[in-house]
Amino acid sequence: MNRVGFFVSSVLVILALLSSTLFVVDQRQFGVVYALGQIKEVILEPGLNFKLPPPFQNVSYIDRRLLTLDSTDAEPMLTAEKQRVVIDWYVRWRIISPSEYIRNVGLDERAGANQLNRVVRNAFQEEINKRTVKDLLSLQRETLMADVKGAVLQAVRGAKPWGIDVIDVRITRVDYVEAITESVYRRMEAERKRVANELRSTGAAEGEKIRADADRQREVTIANAYRDAQKIKGEGDAEAARIYAESFGRDPQFAQFYRSLDAYKASFNKKSDVMVLDPSSDFFKAMRGSGSGAATSNAVPARR
């Protein structure tokens, strides 16, 4: 029983020692083998590799892919005309020499990003100090980014190379500081309000002009209609008078009797109407007995 346990324990120890001597380097990484704190070997090709078990040798990995560094601070920079602007930028870079990178920069990608951020910002500050805001927004923007890239490459390839390569440097945004931006927005808002008020005033004037013209046309139309109506009414009254005159001219006595009846209808419109008249007046001539009867007897046959 003791022999079996010893055998199993020995096998497990051997497997543990063997696994500590094997490591795999991914195609996206560099493998760096350390021996007592010194770089012993850099593995550039992916695959299975061997090393001594810890603590004699250790392995660490560094990303070999294309990395992106974005600007993190919003501190303004001064242009040639002393305007304070804020820019956003990014840098595409990669590690090409792990040994130089570890000796001169650090053990991981974060160390390189921190130092590269400082170098890129200083390069941007130096180049922006030479240019105006108009240059930053015009075709010289490409020249600015190329000059910054050249300055950064010169810094990372200096006396102590960083072991990295800068692929591209780009500006994503150029803007004034917040105080200036607010002032610009207020001026834009005031200008838009001025234009809006001007348009409203013009529209109100045009509206008054249209309403005045419509009122004038309405008055003219009503006046013309009233004139035509009065003309037609006058012609109708004249024609009615002519017809009445022609009809009544045939029998004057009947005409007088008919007009008297119309006068009575107009005078006695209500039952409560009271009139005080002289009975001998001509108003009741048609209602008198003998005269009216004679008139009626003479008028009615003549009417028939």
HUJO-V71161 format. One record per helix or strand of 3 or more residues. SS is the DSSP state (helix for helix, strand for strand). FROM is the first residue (numbers start at 1). TO is the last residue. If there is no record, write none. Layout:
SS	FROM	TO
SS	FROM	TO
//
This chain:
helix	2	21
strand	22	25
strand	29	35
strand	38	43
strand	47	50
strand	57	63
strand	67	70
strand	84	95
helix	98	104
helix	109	128
helix	133	137
helix	140	156
strand	164	176
helix	178	250
helix	252	267
helix	282	287
helix	289	303
//
